Amino acid sequence: MIFLFAIAVFIGANKDFFEFDMHYRSQGYEWQHVGRTPAEPGYPHLEVYEDGKPYYYYQLVKDTQTQQSD
């Protein structure tokens, strides 16, 4: 029971990110590993703080197969 509550709290606290993810994935975007990249203001991503500065390692990119079929 506690596990389900923890999952519900996690999803509720990250609702904006999950909506962003679902929106872009429905348009053919996929998460791709891009290595350590400085985080850009205003771009929704999962930040990792190293040396007191934000970075991200994954970003959404358009799937090449989806682009060819459009």
C-alpha positions in Angstrom: 0.0 0.0 0.0 2.8 2.4 0.9 4.5 1.6 -2.5 1.4 2.6 -4.4 1.1 5.8 -2.5 4.8 6.6 -3.2 4.3 6.0 -6.9 1.2 8.3 -6.9 3.1 11.1 -5.1 6.0 10.7 -7.5 3.8 11.0 -10.6 1.8 13.9 -9.1 5.0 15.8 -8.3 6.3 15.3 -11.8 3.1 15.8 -13.8 4.5 18.5 -16.0 7.4 16.3 -17.1 5.2 13.3 -17.9 2.8 15.5 -19.9 5.8 17.0 -21.8 7.1 13.4 -22.5 3.7 12.1 -23.7 3.2 15.1 -26.0 6.5 14.8 -27.8 6.6 10.9 -27.9 3.2 10.9 -29.5 4.7 13.1 -32.3 7.5 10.6 -32.9 10.2 11.9 -30.6 12.4 9.5 -28.6 14.8 10.0 -25.8 18.4 9.9 -26.9 21.6 9.9 -24.9 23.6 13.0 -25.7 26.3 12.9 -23.1 26.9 15.6 -20.5 25.3 18.8 -21.8 24.8 22.1 -19.9 21.1 22.5 -19.0 19.3 25.2 -21.0 16.8 27.5 -19.2 13.2 26.9 -20.1 13.8 23.5 -21.6 12.1 20.7 -19.6 14.6 18.0 -18.8 15.9 15.9 -15.9 18.7 17.9 -14.4 21.7 16.4 -12.7 23.8 18.8 -10.6 27.6 18.4 -10.8 30.0 20.9 -9.4 26.9 23.0 -8.5 25.8 23.4 -12.1 22.9 21.7 -13.9 23.5 19.3 -16.8 21.4 16.7 -18.7 22.4 13.5 -20.4 19.2 12.7 -22.5 17.1 14.8 -24.8 14.1 14.2 -27.0 14.9 13.9 -30.7 12.7 13.2 -33.7 12.9 9.6 -34.8 14.4 9.4 -38.4 11.9 6.7 -39.5 9.0 8.9 -38.4 10.5 11.8 -40.4 10.7 9.7 -43.6 7.1 8.6 -43.4 5.8 12.2 -42.8 
